[in-house]
């Protein structure tokens, strides 16, 4: 019985990443875009949405903070000041 528990725990640890998790290449592309507009953010604040990505708490030059939405091709579609 103990062996079954070990297999279950091992299986959970080896489970694939969530479909809502942003892959490393996309995070790097988003960070590059943000750098080009003199902004930055914590990559943990990137949320996957049906139509693209929601970037929460983006800090830009001058200290302004925004929520930015990108489409699936990483084009900015909206920016809301916080």
Secondary structure, 3 states (H helix, E strand, C coil): CHHHHHHHHHHHHCCCCCCCCCCHHHHHHHHHHHHHCCEECCHHHEEEECCEEEEEEEEECCCCEEEEEEECCCCEEEEEEC
